[in-house]
Amino acid sequence: MSRSGARAAAGGRKTRTAAAVLATAAGLALTACAPGGSAPAATPRAAVSTEIGTEQIELSLYNSQGSKAKTEALIKGFEAEHPNIDITARYDPDNVVSQNLPRLLSSPDSPDLALSTGAVVDNVRKGLLVNLEPYAEAYGWDALPSSQLASARVSAEGIQGQGSLYAMPDGFTLTGMFYNKQLAAKLGMDKPPASVAELEALLAKAKDAGITPIMTAGQLGLGTTAYQDLLNNELGPQKVNEWIYRVPGSTIDNADGVRAAQTLKKWVDAGYFNDDANGTSQDASYSRFADGEALFMFQGNWAVPILAPGMKDNLGFALFPPVEEGGPVAAMSGPASPFAISAQSEHPDAAAAFLDWLRSDEARRIAVDNGLAPVGTADQELPPVKAGTVEEAVQQGFRQLSADNGLVDFVQNATAGIQVNAWNPESQRLFGGQASPQEFVTAVQRVYESELGK
């Protein structure tokens, strides 16, 4: 991007030793159009290269305040390997990043690198982001499991999850089943359940032993987590993602969606959840689970820093099991900070080098140190973590998920208001006995279509 008063070159420059890879990129900044619209004209760019030279380059980066510590560590590590590149970061409060990003990307002082939020389709349609496909080819990003990059893709028809790549994540969240190892041992559970049938047998055994099988925070509609775990198995990761990414014709109001809701309702009726689920807050669910009140809690790896200090080695983690033992796993997982390159950047090659560095051993270690699962292939060596800890279980779970290409976005992300207008109230109605499984999925699908203007 255009800058005045650029910083003078400092000492300690180095040349990137990797061979240059050139790719024709006349359509690098080609942007997608909204469904029913026409694609804007492409902005031609020169061929891309993985060589970034030795001249001093200044880049700017925009991210959320909550990601500052992690992002600063990434910047420090990258600059240590590329001393001719200086990255200056700006951070805004987490709750204003989404509304500020389009304005910043379209301003004369646009950041070179920016957090790509849920409005990626709109930002691509407006021509604000660089199409990363030539860089993906040059750097070999296509070797990554496709589900790790699905949320950062946008098609020429304006459909997320398909088409060209527009961002690279720095790590991932991961959902699964936290479990109390001491309670599990009392029930004879010496390893996580390998199938839904094994899980249901454990839930029944816990209930018979007077142990709450699953702790959930229904006050926030987190019964939805259990429903999506079941939906991922019934409908399949691809179809669930298509629904979340608004692919025309997508629905959960079908036999698969209802079957998942029927299983959830069966669990509710069997007393497999805390009986006050609809009145339980998230904080209360954490403390009650940590105090040993339940065998399982279906949550994400963001809960590790909350649960681990008190539970220590008593805290276990496993992915939600497939229907049949040995089948592919699927789990909700989202990119922590997916970074995009501004279409106004004057140094897209240098910015792309930062994106590629997010796959490095050092960047993967930083992701793990910040409680995330790292970007990478399933056969890459995991960053070191203490053996036998919940942190190790999370990393091993993500490796398995990557091997099965089973990353699924969160159903709460399907539309801007669907969590508040559908998932929260409708899951509470299902848990409270005011809605049947069919009524539950029909109501959610109705809100989904209403918010999409169908």
ZAMARGU-4260 file (C-alpha; in steps of 0.2 Angstrom, whole numbers, plus 5000, padded with zeros to 4 digits):
<rodrens>
0) 5000/5000/5000 | 5005/5018/4998 | 5015/5025/5012 | 5024/5042/5016 | 5040/5043/5026
5) 5044/5025/5025 | 5057/5019/5038 | 5075/5019/5032 | 5083/5002/5029 | 5091/4995/5044
10) 5105/4982/5045 | 5103/4963/5046 | 5095/4960/5029 | 5094/4942/5022 | 5089/4934/5005
15) 5076/4921/5006 | 5085/4905/5000 | 5070/4896/4993 | 5069/4895/4974 | 5058/4908/4966
20) 5041/4901/4960 | 5032/4912/4947 | 5014/4910/4943 | 5004/4920/4930 | 4992/4930/4941
25) 4983/4942/4930 | 4967/4937/4939 | 4976/4938/4957 | 4964/4951/4963 | 4949/4944/4953
30) 4934/4946/4965 | 4918/4936/4967 | 4901/4943/4964 | 4885/4940/4975 | 4873/4927/4969
35) 4864/4935/4954 | 4877/4948/4951 | 4891/4950/4939 | 4909/4949/4944 | 4919/4966/4944
40) 4934/4967/4932 | 4950/4959/4938 | 4964/4970/4944 | 4980/4964/4934 | 4995/4960/4945
45) 5013/4955/4940 | 5018/4937/4942 | 5020/4932/4960 | 5036/4926/4968 | 5042/4917/4984
50) 5058/4928/4983 | 5056/4943/4994 | 5073/4951/4991 | 5084/4960/5003 | 5077/4978/5002
55) 5068/4985/5018 | 5050/4982/5017 | 5036/4989/5029 | 5020/4980/5031 | 5005/4984/5042
60) 4993/4971/5050 | 4976/4973/5058 | 4969/4961/5071 | 4958/4960/5086 | 4964/4965/5103
65) 4961/4948/5110 | 4973/4940/5098 | 4987/4953/5102 | 4999/4942/5112 | 4998/4928/5099
70) 5000/4940/5084 | 5015/4949/5092 | 5024/4932/5095 | 5020/4928/5076 | 5027/4945/5070
75) 5043/4943/5081 | 5046/4926/5075 | 5043/4931/5056 | 5054/4946/5058 | 5068/4936/5065
80) 5069/4925/5050 | 5066/4940/5038 | 5075/4955/5046 | 5072/4966/5030 | 5053/4965/5034
85) 5045/4976/5048 | 5027/4973/5052 | 5018/4986/5062 | 5001/4980/5070 | 4985/4989/5075
90) 4973/4981/5086 | 4955/4985/5089 | 4943/4979/5102 | 4936/4962/5097 | 4918/4968/5096
95) 4921/4982/5083 | 4934/4973/5071 | 4920/4966/5060 | 4912/4983/5057 | 4929/4992/5055
100) 4937/4980/5043 | 4928/4985/5027 | 4931/5003/5030 | 4950/5000/5034 | 4952/4989/5018
105) 4944/5002/5007 | 4953/5017/5015 | 4969/5025/5007 | 4979/5018/5022 | 4973/5000/5021
110) 4983/4987/5031 | 4993/4975/5020 | 4987/4960/5031 | 4971/4960/5040 | 4960/4948/5050
115) 4947/4941/5037 | 4931/4940/5047 | 4914/4932/5043 | 4911/4945/5030 | 4924/4938/5018
120) 4911/4935/5004 | 4906/4954/5005 | 4924/4959/5006 | 4929/4949/4991 | 4914/4955/4981
125) 4919/4973/4984 | 4937/4969/4978 | 4945/4972/4994 | 4956/4956/4995 | 4969/4948/4985
130) 4965/4931/4977 | 4978/4920/4985 | 4977/4905/4972 | 4994/4909/4963 | 5002/4910/4980
135) 4994/4894/4985 | 5001/4886/4970 | 5018/4894/4972 | 5020/4889/4990 | 5011/4872/4990
140) 4997/4877/5001 | 4986/4864/4992 | 4995/4851/5002 | 4985/4856/5017 | 4969/4847/5021
145) 4955/4856/5011 | 4944/4858/5026 | 4957/4868/5035 | 4955/4882/5021 | 4937/4879/5016
150) 4930/4895/5026 | 4943/4906/5017 | 4937/4901/5000 | 4924/4911/4989 | 4918/4906/4972
155) 4914/4917/4957 | 4896/4915/4962 | 4899/4922/4980 | 4898/4906/4989 | 4909/4903/5004
160) 4918/4887/5006 | 4921/4885/4987 | 4932/4893/4974 | 4947/4904/4976 | 4957/4906/4992
165) 4957/4923/5001 | 4965/4920/5018 | 4977/4909/5028 | 4973/4904/5046 | 4986/4905/5060
170) 4978/4891/5070 | 4962/4883/5074 | 4949/4881/5088 | 4943/4863/5091 | 4927/4856/5099
175) 4926/4839/5107 | 4921/4830/5123 | 4930/4835/5139 | 4929/4821/5152 | 4933/4818/5170
180) 4946/4804/5171 | 4942/4799/5189 | 4923/4797/5185 | 4927/4788/5169 | 4938/4776/5179
185) 4924/4772/5191 | 4913/4768/5176 | 4926/4757/5168 | 4930/4769/5154 | 4948/4766/5151
190) 4948/4775/5134 | 4936/4787/5125 | 4921/4779/5116 | 4925/4774/5098 | 4907/4775/5092
195) 4891/4784/5096 | 4884/4767/5103 | 4899/4766/5115 | 4896/4784/5120 | 4877/4780/5123
200) 4882/4765/5134 | 4893/4776/5145 | 4880/4789/5146 | 4867/4776/5153 | 4880/4769/5164
205) 4884/4786/5172 | 4866/4790/5174 | 4863/4773/5183 | 4878/4777/5194 | 4870/4794/5199
210) 4883/4804/5189 | 4877/4818/5178 | 4882/4811/5160 | 4884/4828/5151 | 4885/4846/5158
215) 4879/4859/5147 | 4875/4878/5147 | 4858/4878/5140 | 4855/4896/5146 | 4866/4901/5130
220) 4859/4888/5119 | 4874/4877/5120 | 4863/4861/5118 | 4866/4866/5100 | 4884/4859/5102
225) 4878/4842/5105 | 4865/4843/5091 | 4879/4848/5079 | 4890/4834/5084 | 4876/4822/5080
230) 4871/4832/5064 | 4889/4831/5058 | 4888/4812/5058 | 4870/4811/5051 | 4871/4824/5037
235) 4890/4823/5034 | 4903/4837/5036 | 4902/4843/5018 | 4883/4845/5018 | 4884/4854/5035
240) 4897/4866/5029 | 4886/4869/5013 | 4872/4874/5025 | 4883/4886/5035 | 4890/4893/5019
245) 4873/4896/5012 | 4874/4885/4997 | 4858/4887/4987 | 4846/4872/4992 | 4855/4868/5008
250) 4843/4862/5022 | 4844/4853/5039 | 4825/4850/5038 | 4826/4833/5031 | 4828/4815/5037
255) 4846/4817/5043 | 4843/4833/5052 | 4828/4826/5061 | 4837/4810/5066 | 4850/4820/5074
260) 4837/4830/5084 | 4828/4814/5089 | 4844/4807/5096 | 4847/4823/5106 | 4829/4822/5112
265) 4831/4804/5117 | 4846/4809/5128 | 4837/4824/5136 | 4822/4812/5140 | 4834/4799/5147
270) 4841/4812/5159 | 4858/4812/5151 | 4860/4831/5153 | 4860/4841/5169 | 4842/4843/5173
275) 4843/4862/5175 | 4852/4864/5158 | 4841/4878/5152 | 4845/4889/5167 | 4864/4885/5168
280) 4876/4898/5162 | 4892/4895/5154 | 4903/4900/5169 | 4892/4889/5180 | 4894/4874/5168
285) 4913/4876/5169 | 4914/4877/5188 | 4901/4862/5191 | 4911/4851/5178 | 4927/4856/5186
290) 4920/4851/5203 | 4916/4833/5197 | 4898/4835/5194 | 4897/4827/5177 | 4907/4814/5166
295) 4907/4824/5150 | 4906/4842/5144 | 4905/4845/5125 | 4915/4861/5123 | 4930/4869/5113
300) 4948/4870/5117 | 4946/4888/5123 | 4939/4880/5139 | 4956/4872/5143 | 4964/4887/5152
305) 4948/4888/5162 | 4947/4869/5167 | 4965/4863/5167 | 4971/4873/5182 | 4959/4865/5194
310) 4957/4848/5186 | 4975/4846/5181 | 4978/4828/5176 | 4960/4823/5179 | 4955/4832/5163
315) 4953/4822/5147 | 4948/4827/5130 | 4942/4817/5114 | 4933/4820/5098 | 4915/4816/5097
320) 4915/4798/5090 | 4909/4793/5073 | 4893/4782/5071 | 4903/4767/5068 | 4920/4763/5076
325) 4934/4766/5064 | 4924/4778/5053 | 4929/4796/5049 | 4928/4809/5063 | 4920/4826/5061
330) 4921/4841/5073 | 4917/4859/5074 | 4933/4869/5071 | 4936/4887/5066 | 4951/4897/5061
335) 4957/4908/5075 | 4964/4923/5065 | 4963/4920/5046 | 4974/4933/5038 | 4970/4941/5021
340) 4980/4952/5010 | 4973/4969/5005 | 4970/4972/4987 | 4979/4989/4990 | 4995/4982/4997
345) 5011/4987/4987 | 5020/4972/4994 | 5009/4957/4992 | 5024/4945/4990 | 5031/4950/5007
350) 5013/4948/5014 | 5011/4931/5006 | 5028/4926/5014 | 5020/4930/5031 | 5005/4919/5027
355) 5016/4905/5022 | 5027/4907/5038 | 5011/4903/5048 | 5014/4884/5043 | 5032/4885/5050
360) 5037/4875/5065 | 5039/4891/5075 | 5022/4897/5070 | 5014/4881/5074 | 5023/4881/5091
365) 5016/4898/5095 | 4998/4892/5090 | 5000/4878/5102 | 5007/4889/5116 | 4991/4900/5114
370) 4979/4885/5116 | 4976/4882/5097 | 4978/4868/5085 | 4991/4872/5072 | 4990/4874/5053
375) 4998/4860/5044 | 4996/4842/5037 | 4991/4827/5047 | 5009/4820/5045 | 5018/4835/5052
380) 5026/4832/5069 | 5016/4840/5082 | 5024/4855/5092 | 5030/4848/5109 | 5017/4847/5123
385) 5018/4838/5140 | 5014/4819/5137 | 4997/4814/5145 | 4990/4831/5147 | 4974/4838/5140
390) 4984/4849/5128 | 4992/4834/5120 | 4975/4826/5118 | 4968/4841/5109 | 4983/4841/5097
395) 4981/4823/5094 | 4963/4825/5091 | 4966/4839/5078 | 4979/4828/5069 | 4966/4814/5068
400) 4953/4827/5062 | 4965/4834/5049 | 4969/4816/5043 | 4950/4813/5040 | 4947/4831/5033
405) 4933/4833/5045 | 4934/4851/5050 | 4916/4858/5051 | 4912/4876/5054 | 4899/4881/5068
410) 4881/4881/5063 | 4879/4897/5074 | 4889/4906/5060 | 4876/4902/5046 | 4868/4919/5047
415) 4871/4935/5058 | 4856/4932/5069 | 4853/4913/5069 | 4861/4910/5086 | 4850/4922/5095
420) 4834/4920/5084 | 4834/4901/5082 | 4848/4890/5090 | 4846/4898/5107 | 4827/4898/5109
425) 4824/4882/5099 | 4837/4872/5108 | 4829/4878/5125 | 4812/4873/5118 | 4818/4855/5113
430) 4827/4853/5130 | 4811/4860/5139 | 4799/4848/5130 | 4790/4862/5121 | 4796/4856/5104
435) 4797/4840/5095 | 4813/4835/5085 | 4804/4839/5069 | 4797/4856/5075 | 4815/4860/5081
440) 4823/4858/5064 | 4809/4866/5055 | 4810/4881/5066 | 4828/4883/5064 | 4827/4881/5045
445) 4813/4894/5044 | 4824/4907/5053 | 4839/4902/5042 | 4829/4905/5026 | 4820/4921/5032
450) 4837/4929/5036 | 4844/4924/5019 | 4828/4933/5012 | 4821/4917/5004
</rodrens>
